[in-house]
């Protein structure tokens, strides 16, 4: 004979179903919070990178303005005041026994010859970017002018490479370079 099921026999099952639903809701809530925190960190990193990029670009413009003012004789191998001659290959030996390795780019050495540029402020964060300028030599201002005899006036112009860096401890770091021709 079948017995009718009473309400007292099902009381434990309702509690189990409610606890399972509560557990699923908690897991979904935690996953949502984790996603929101990740998005907040990504937004902060994007802000840092954008600020550092703007600071490095401001330093580039400051370096280009300085390059336009300086004379070629101001650029030295020792990079006095951030004004450097063109990088040269590392060579050792003499005569036929000379060996040269690749040119060492100044921004990769342990202590690059940076000079400080004007500080960039955003909210409570202040960034002081740095730059240095390398005189790369004289290059034609238009195609083929250097092959003419005699070389026309204004044919050759100075070229500079400006390297700028912006960074803050625990934040993004941005390195930018520009090739600049000084109007002479």
Secondary structure, DSSP 8 states (H G I E B T S, - for coil): ------GGGGHHHHHHHHHHHHHHHHHHHHHHHHHHHHHHHHHHHHHHHHHHHHHHHHHHHHHHHHHHHS-GGG-BTT-GGGEEE---EEEESSGGG-EEEEE--GGGSTT---EEEEEEEETTEEEEEEEEEEEEEEEESSTTGGGSSS--TT-EEEEEEEEEEEE-TTS-EEEEEEEEE---
